Amino acid sequence: MKSKDITFLEIRYLRGPNIWTYRPVIEAVVDIGELEDFPSNVIPGFNERLTALLPSLIEHRCSYGERGGFLRRLEEGTWPAHILEHVTLELQNLAGMPGGFGKAREASTRGVYKVVVRAWHDDVTRACLYAGRELLLAAIHDSPFDVAATVAKLTDMAERKLLGPSTGCIVDAATAKDRRIPAIRLLATGNLVQLGYGSRSRRIWTAETDRTSAIAEGISRDKDLTKSLLTSCGVPVPEGRLVDNVDDACEAAEEIGFPVVVKPSDGNHARGVFTNLETPAEVRSAYAAAVEEGSGVIVERYVRGSEHRLLVIGGKLVAAARGETARVIGDGESTIDQLIDSQINSDPRRGFEEEFPLDIITLHDNPVARLEVTRQGFTGDSVPPAGREVLIVRSGNHTDDVTDIVHPDTAATASLAARIVGLDIAGVDLVCEDISQPLDGQRGAIVEVNAGPGLLMHLKPEAGEPRPVGRAIVDQLFPNGDDGRIPVVGVSGSFGKTTVARLIARLLALSGKHTGLACSDGLYLDRRCIAREDSANWGAANRVLMNRAVDAAVLENGSDTILTEGLAYDRCLVGVVTNVDPAAHFGRHDVATPEQVFTILRTQVDLVLPYGAALLNAKHPMLVEMASLCDGEVIFFATDPELPALVAHRQQGKRAVFARAGQVILASGAGEKAIARLAAIPLTDGGSVDSATENVLAAAGAAWALGIGPEIIRTGLETFSIA
């Protein structure tokens, strides 16, 4: 068995909708060689070794549609390519990317398969695929494989390369079935994301949006300025002031009255914030640490109670969480450092990365915790007596959801604070003893207003109900059901795609829309050529959709783009398939049958929105058959108005575009309207070239589907030149 191997002949990252699914996938061309003769049920001990390495494979339903379905396939006998699909998906699942699409299909060469798996990120999924191969071979050859180390490595990679949880929850809410707002990641490993296309798009970066002004963010970072503005508008804040040096800090503390708080004037996320300081010595110690965290230091009144984080989005309170103290209890043997690790940091919700709702606490790196421990007469090396409770931090992470009990007056005050600072999304920190009561009666106060607040505390509270904060942000950015879409026209087929795409773009421009065009002739914005190179590809189309000056996009998609890159858009308003000649596609990317060509071209039809339209050439039976797959309207076009498919279509009251008696005619059921003479359209050479006439009819039908009037269509057809 040692000679048995699995070889990757090619690995493609299909970034968008493709012949397999609407989602990005990795498609690997895999040669299993001699293993073609060794299905799982003939390799001694293989199934037992594989399930011992990955016991969670029992959850895979496979073709049986039930738990344990894949294990049943193993027992019956299945081939390594199929097993590789499931192993890769399970490694992704264990690394924090649950679920996902997968397929394994035979290629035309014996022993060669296409293995397709949902790709959460190109690099991460490739790594899972390679690791899956190694694990599978280990199970085949009965050799060691460290699953835990592999999963840890993959998890670390996923955490570094995938969207963070705050950004991810917003993107998930935007792309959910009830909103269907498209998303484009603008940084390969960062959290900058565009929601929507072109001129109707919005941008987010974690919990900041393109409505989060630099001025407001600057104000929020300047704590003294924030307090001044809030005070002027009657918002309760703790008395205090900016201090010049450590002696001035002690003097301010005496003026205010102990206990006090010492914190950086421009810090964030509670770094360097020392609370409940009761002596000048503690103030001096806190000042030394706080001054390292910012450009200045503030001393202010200590407000009794728990710290709360109120999330305000668009002027409305959408979530609230209460912070809890962190404490350890001595056992008479362990040091405080050891107790922190065993009693606090052992909580699986704690970690250094953003996806953990609670932070790791170490005295070495946390001067606030260190001072708190010192005040109680201990150090990190101290061994507190058994049963002795030691406070580590007074104001730890916000862990408990309290949204439903926030007093309406307090919610209004938090909303006012966000508006005063000018933030569309704000994390308002306030301290009070009872969040269900007004602040005034308990001397509660707002202590900070933060830009770019973390959302994880509201998504994964320790107690209480998770809040749909991502959805609230999406609803603020896209009110009233707005989907952030511009008209997108996709053009596919065997021939004529470039001409049709250019003509549609011309008609859109004449209708008053700034139009982006990516086609084989180049990349265009209106009539200006941006790149004189073949731009019928994912990269050029993505550039068009990212451009916030673009009101409409026309994108040419050849079969190569669909097969090797996927499409750049998730759905389109209009999809055009110009024609089909199966032989034109044979011999490339293992395409050898008309059925495969059908699968390729139907991708364009599958993406038409329910309120959109597909333009299909009625001359081709394959395209007529494709009509039933369209979620939206179907408009047939043909040079022959008597084609049975077109006639039947019109008898059902549906739309069609055709040529008759030298005229371009738009028909809806029995109604007809001639809009232009073929003789006046230079592209058709007087109507003598059928293929050119078909191109004109396809473009005219697309323009009609886009709501462009017949006069503009006629003008565009008569003035368009391919040169």
C-alpha positions, 0 to 999 in steps of 0.5 A: 500500500505504500505506493498508493498516493493522491496527487493534486493536478490542479487547484482552482479558487472559484471566487463567486457563483460557478457550475457547482454552487452560488458560493466560492469553492475550491475545485481540486483536480485529483488523481488517486492513481492506483487507489481507484482500485481500492475503495474504502471497504477493501482497505483493511482497517481503513474505516476504523482508523479514519473514524478514530482520527475524525470521530465527528465524521458521524455527523456527515449525512452524505447522500443518505441525508441522515446522521451517519450517512457518510459512515454508511458509504464508507462501509459500502465502499467509496473512493478516496476522492469522495472521502477527501471531500468529507475530510476537508469539510470536517477539518474546516468545521473543526477549525471554526468554519462549520457546514459547507458544500462539497462534491466529488465527481469523476473526470474523463480520465480514469482515477481522476476526480474533481473534488469541490468544497466550500471555500471560506478563504482561499488560503485556509481552504487550500490548507485544509485540503492539503491537510485532508490529503495527509490525514487520508493517506495516514489512514490508508497507510496506517501511519501517525497523524496529529489531528489536534496539532493540525486543527490548532494550526488551521484554527490559527490560520482561520482566525488570522485570515477570516473576517473578525466576529464583529465584521462577520456578524454584519456581513452575515446579516447583510447576506442573509436570505431576507436581505440578500445584500451582496458583500465584497471583501476589500482587504485580503485579510482585513475587516474592510468590507463593501456591502452592495454594488457601485453607487448604492454600496456602503462600507464597513470596517468592524463596527465602523461605517462610511457614516462614522466621521473622522471628527466624531471618532477623534472626539470619542478618543479625547475623553476630556473633550467628550466630557466637556461636550456631554456636560454642556448638553446636560448628560451626567458625567463624573466630575474631574479634569485633565491633569498636568503631572503626578502632583497635579493628579494628587491635587485633583483627587483631593479637590474631587474627593476620594475615591477617584478614577485615573485614566488616559485622556485618549485611551480606549477599551478601558486600557489604563483605567484605574478605579476606586483609588482611595489614597494619594499613593494609589493615585501616583501609582495609577498615574505612572501607568495611565500616562503610558497609555495615552497623551494625557491623564484625567482624574475624575470622581469614582462612580459606584456601581457596575459598568455597563456597555450600551450599544447605540446604532442610528440613535437607538439603543439596540443592546446593553451588557453589564460588566462583572468583576473578576475574582479568585479564591485562595486554596492555600497552595497556589499563587495568585498568578496560578489561581488566575490561570486556573480560575479565570483564564481557564474559561473557554470564552477567554482568549487574546483574539477578537472572537473571544468575548472575554479577555485573558488576564495576566498581572504582568501585562495588566497594570490595573489588575496589578494595582488592584492586587497590590492594594489587597497586600498581594503580588502575583507570587503571593499564596493567599490563604484557603478561602480568601477572596482576592479581587483581580479587576473591578471592571472586567468584560461585559458579560451579561445581557441587560437590554430588556431592563434598561430604563427608558430615560437611561436609553435616551441619555445614551442615545443623546451621548452618541448624537452629541459625539456624532457617532452613528454606532457608539459603545456608551459606557456608563456606571450605575448601581441599577440599570433599571432605574434613572441615573440621576437618583443614583448618581450614575454617569456616562464615563466613555463614548467609544467609536468602533465598539466590539460586538461580541459581548452582545452576540455571546453574552454569558447570561441573557439573550444574544442580540441581533446587532449585525442586523441592526447595523445593516438596517441602519445602512440599508433602510426600508428593505434597500438591497444595495444593488445597481442594475447588473447585466451578465452576458454569456454564450458561445459567440457575440458576447462582447458586441452585445455587452458593449451595445447594452452598456451604450444603451444604459449610458444613453439612459443617463446611468454611469455605466461600467463595462468589463468585456473582452475589448477592455474595461470601460467607465461610460465611454472612457477606456480604463484598460485596453486588455481582455477584461472578461474576467473576475478581476475586472468585473469586481473592479466595476462593482467596487466603483462607487461612481457606477450606476449600472454594470455590464459584465461579459462572462465566457465559459473560461471565466465561469469554469476557472474563476466563478462570477464576480456578482452573486445575482444580476438583474438581467442575464443574457445568453446570446447563443450556444454552439457546444463544439466551441466549448469542447476540449477545454477544462475537460468539457466534452458533452452538450450536457456540460455546456448546458451546465456552464451556460445555465450559471448565468440564468441561475443568477437572475433575480426574481424581479429580473429577466433572462434574455435567451435565443429561441433558435437554440433548443438548449436555451429554450430548455434553460428558460424553466431554470430562471427565477425571474422573467424570460424574454426570448429573442430570435430573427425568426418570429415563427419559431415554435418556442417563441410563438408559444411564449407569446401565446402565454402573454410573455415578452419577446424581441424579434425581426420582421419585415426589416423591423426590430419589434418588441412584443408582449403577448399579442401586442407588438411595437416596431422600434427601429429599422434594421437598415438604419442599424449599422451593426446589422449591415441592413439585416443581412447578417443573422448573427449580427441581427441576433446581437442587436435583438439581444441588446434591445431586449436587455435594454427593454428589461432594464426599463429603457424606453424605445426611443432611447433604444432606437437611438442607441442602435442606430448610432452604435459603432463597434469601432 
